[in-house]
Amino acid sequence: MSVSSNAFLPYGRQALDEDDIAAVVAVLRGDFLTTGPTVTAFEEALCKKAGAKYCVVVCNGTAALHAAYFAAEVGEGDQVVVPAITFLATANAARYLNAEPWFVDVDPDTALMDLDSLRVALGRNPKLIVPVHMTGAPLDMAPIRAMADEVGAMVVEDAAHALGASYEGVPVGACEHSDMVIFSFHPVKHVTTGEGGAVLTNDEGLYRRLLAFRNHGMVKNPAALEKPSPGPWYYEQQTLGYNYRITDIQCALGISQLQKLDGFIARRRALAARYDELLEPVSAIQPVTVEAPMSKSAYHLYSVLIDFSAVGCSRAECMERLREYGIGTQVHYIPVPSQPYYAKRGWADIAFPGANSYYERTLSLPMFPTMSLQDLERVVEGLREVLGC
Ligand SMILES: *Cc1c(COP(=O)(O)O)cnc(C)c1O
């Protein structure tokens, strides 16, 4: 067994340099810790990078989903279509607005929303459809938009995995076939602000609703007031919003990180290519991401599919043994409708064969920009050793 016991390799982690730290310190020495110019500058940088007109940054990706669903006027009793395989937040944000997530099945080999299942879900007359670019592989959004248009639904892309991805040359975030796109800046995502998120849109009306939602529903723009303004102090609360603001301190980190996004993505793609190459001859391990022609994955995750019963090693045992070799792995994700909270809301007996097949087989291997090729070789060697293949 030649797996060396170097530093522990998590499945994902941030990549910070001294210049990121210096950018944060500069803001700490300045006048604004929150709601200052660095917040606006980060929003402008995101718009430029993703090719959308408007951006509202918020305190995390979950708040970004909540804000986007609110802006889409999701309310009590509405249906929000989400894939059965995603992070909890995609579904939970519907519940925050007293709406219901309507889970649809996914492709068993990619975990991307299955379009036949989506078509069936159109019968529910959903208010909103939320495709998730799982692992960073961009979905073909045009057919999803076309289906949404048939029933007058809005489309929000959950692109928490896909900052830096593109489809036919158009970056995810441009909202070419959607009303809004959300990103997360959690440390395992492509660029980090510690905690943070963003909503991008090309629609000024949605933008105004997002801005108000971030700040208690407050409106100051004179043109948008409902009552005559008695003076310069005046503001109106027209909707119920939250304090979902993000600080200038965090946004300084975001701007610094965003400048490195292209390099981070190039590195992730190079690592993925090497994984693909090393795993190609190993028939028991099947990489998840199959890029559509003209699309580029951002490789938030490098997930593989393994028939654990066929290799005679359970996933739990495999993960434990890899951990002993200093290799961290994770499972993305447990099908959300099977969670006790959603099972009790009526999803217990609904079958999701695609989601279940994916869930039974999936494992996410270490993938982050500061990982070396030797680290990667250590992962593949460890995995083959543990699985005996
Ligand atoms: C990370 C993530 C979120 C939520 O982001 P937070 O910043 O952690 O709140 C939402 N959806 C998906 C698919 C994610 O991976």
The ligand as an SDF file (V2000), in Angstrom:
LIG
                    3D

 15 15  0  0  0  0  0  0  0  0999 V2000
  -24.3250   25.8340   -0.9960 C   0  0  0  0  0  0  0  0  0  0  0  0
  -25.6570   25.6820   -1.6210 C   0  0  0  0  0  0  0  0  0  0  0  0
  -26.7540   26.5030   -1.2990 C   0  0  0  0  0  0  0  0  0  0  0  0
  -26.8020   27.4310   -0.1250 C   0  0  0  0  0  0  0  0  0  0  0  0
  -25.7570   28.2510    0.0650 O   0  0  0  0  0  0  0  0  0  0  0  0
  -25.3230   28.7750    1.5130 P   0  0  0  0  0  0  0  0  0  0  0  0
  -24.4260   29.9170    1.1490 O   0  0  0  0  0  0  0  0  0  0  0  0
  -24.6270   27.6520    2.2000 O   0  0  0  0  0  0  0  0  0  0  0  0
  -26.5420   29.2290    2.2440 O   0  0  0  0  0  0  0  0  0  0  0  0
  -27.9070   26.3700   -2.0490 C   0  0  0  0  0  0  0  0  0  0  0  0
  -28.0230   25.4710   -3.0370 N   0  0  0  0  0  0  0  0  0  0  0  0
  -27.0080   24.6330   -3.3490 C   0  0  0  0  0  0  0  0  0  0  0  0
  -27.1950   23.6670   -4.4720 C   0  0  0  0  0  0  0  0  0  0  0  0
  -25.8030   24.7030   -2.6400 C   0  0  0  0  0  0  0  0  0  0  0  0
  -24.8140   23.8590   -2.9430 O   0  0  0  0  0  0  0  0  0  0  0  0
  1  2  1  0
  2  3  1  0
  2 14  2  0
  3  4  1  0
  3 10  2  0
  4  5  1  0
  5  6  1  0
  6  7  2  0
  6  8  1  0
  6  9  1  0
 10 11  1  0
 11 12  2  0
 12 13  1  0
 12 14  1  0
 14 15  1  0
M  END
$$$$
